[in-house]
């Protein structure tokens, strides 16, 4: 009986040693690489393509293309930790409300320049309808951070889908989500419509035709800072207004300021 007990004990000991040896030689799992955190911002440019834009149309399109390039540009020493996309919609009223999305959530590297061959001025200005449609589109996309850029050279004169109050309600929803809305007057300095729909005066600016592109480039940099959390909001300062030649536009075109 004693010999049997010793034999069983020996078997158990040998099995334990073998298991231990196996456990020691089992390879460790590969470490899981950390996924770098990426900020993100989506830009929505709403461009007035009504007939009165004809004289500055080349500059207007050039400025949109400049924004798309600049919003994806990583400056020297800047961390490359921002995902960006640009959506472009144009609007007018010609035999009804026309709202065409020419670029949808395009990353800057994939952007192709918008040209006269693709879109040209015509019709009247359903600004309130266009604002409402843009915000509705952005809400469907549901970005965490968005910059809405409204660029026009004239007053609302032909909306049928929503009233001024409806457009304001849409922008109120955008503001409640923390999105930024800016209003650029292209050779235009009368901001009654912008005031009426709730765009803050520090986010409105008159811009001369010759400075549209540089203004949009500067705005794109502000959008990047907002997307990264460097700035909580986008607003135009005295330097922006000087570069945009705002006072010259006011002198030439008149202003409600």
Residue pairs with C-beta under 8 A, 6 or more apart in sequence:
36 81
37 81
38 81
38 82
38 83
39 81
39 82
39 83
39 145
39 227
39 228
39 229
40 82
40 83
40 84
40 143
40 144
40 145
40 227
41 71
41 82
41 83
41 84
41 143
41 145
41 146
41 147
41 223
41 224
41 226
41 227
42 84
42 85
42 86
42 87
42 105
42 138
42 141
42 143
42 145
42 146
42 147
43 67
43 71
43 84
43 85
43 86
43 87
43 146
43 147
43 149
43 220
43 223
44 87
44 89
44 134
44 137
44 138
44 146
44 147
44 148
44 149
45 64
45 67
45 86
45 87
45 88
45 89
45 149
45 151
46 89
46 90
46 91
46 130
46 131
46 134
46 148
46 149
46 150
46 151
47 60
47 64
47 88
47 89
47 90
47 91
47 151
48 90
48 91
48 92
48 125
48 127
48 130
48 151
48 152
48 153
48 154
48 186
49 90
49 91
49 92
49 119
49 120
49 121
49 122
49 123
50 92
50 93
50 121
50 122
50 123
50 124
50 125
50 152
50 153
50 154
51 92
51 121
51 122
51 123
51 124
52 121
52 125
52 153
52 154
53 60
53 121
53 153
53 186
54 121
55 187
55 209
56 153
56 186
56 187
56 209
56 212
57 116
57 120
57 121
58 116
59 186
59 209
59 210
59 212
59 213
60 151
60 186
60 212
61 113
61 114
61 115
61 116
61 119
62 212
62 213
63 151
63 212
63 213
63 215
63 216
64 88
64 114
64 216
65 111
65 113
65 114
66 213
66 214
66 216
66 217
66 220
67 86
67 149
67 216
67 217
67 219
67 220
68 86
68 103
68 106
68 108
68 111
68 220
69 108
69 111
69 217
69 220
70 216
70 217
70 220
70 221
71 84
71 86
71 108
71 220
71 223
71 224
72 84
72 107
72 108
72 109
72 111
73 108
73 220
74 80
81 228
82 224
82 227
82 228
83 107
84 107
84 108
84 223
84 224
84 227
85 105
85 106
85 107
86 103
86 105
86 106
86 108
86 111
87 101
87 103
87 104
87 105
87 106
87 137
87 138
87 141
88 101
88 102
88 103
88 114
89 99
89 100
89 101
89 102
89 130
89 133
89 134
89 137
90 99
90 100
90 102
90 119
91 97
91 98
91 99
91 100
91 126
91 127
91 129
91 130
91 133
92 98
92 121
92 122
92 123
92 124
92 125
92 126
93 123
93 124
93 125
93 126
93 158
93 159
94 122
94 123
94 124
96 160
97 126
97 129
97 130
97 158
97 159
97 160
97 161
98 123
99 129
99 130
99 133
100 119
101 137
102 114
102 118
102 119
103 111
103 114
105 141
124 157
124 158
125 152
125 154
125 155
125 156
125 157
125 158
126 156
126 157
126 158
126 159
126 160
126 161
127 150
127 152
127 155
127 156
127 159
127 167
127 193
128 156
128 159
128 161
128 162
128 163
128 164
128 166
128 167
128 193
128 197
129 159
129 160
129 161
129 162
129 167
130 159
131 150
131 167
131 170
131 171
131 197
132 161
132 162
132 166
132 167
132 170
133 161
134 148
134 150
135 148
135 170
135 171
135 173
135 174
136 170
138 146
138 148
138 174
138 179
139 173
145 178
145 179
145 226
145 227
146 174
146 177
146 179
146 180
147 179
147 180
147 181
147 182
147 223
147 226
147 234
148 171
148 174
148 179
148 180
148 181
148 182
149 182
149 184
149 216
149 219
150 181
150 182
150 183
150 184
150 194
150 199
151 184
151 186
152 183
152 184
152 185
152 186
152 188
153 185
153 186
153 187
153 188
154 188
155 190
155 192
155 193
156 164
156 193
159 167
162 170
164 193
164 196
164 197
167 197
168 196
168 197
168 198
171 181
171 197
171 198
171 199
172 198
174 181
175 181
175 198
180 203
180 223
180 226
180 233
180 234
181 199
181 203
182 199
182 203
182 204
182 205
182 219
182 234
182 236
183 191
183 194
183 199
183 203
183 204
183 205
184 205
184 207
184 212
184 215
184 219
185 191
185 204
185 205
185 206
185 207
185 249
186 207
186 209
186 212
187 206
187 207
187 208
187 209
187 249
187 252
187 253
188 206
188 249
188 253
189 206
189 246
189 249
189 250
189 253
189 254
189 255
189 256
189 257
190 253
190 254
190 255
190 256
191 199
191 201
191 204
191 255
191 256
191 257
192 256
194 204
195 201
200 235
201 257
202 235
202 236
203 234
203 235
203 236
204 236
205 215
205 236
205 240
205 241
205 244
205 246
206 244
206 246
206 249
206 250
206 253
206 255
207 215
207 244
207 245
207 246
207 249
208 244
208 245
208 246
208 248
208 249
210 245
211 243
211 244
211 245
214 243
215 240
215 243
215 244
218 240
218 243
219 234
222 231
222 234
223 234
225 231
226 232
226 233
226 234
236 244
241 247
249 255
250 257
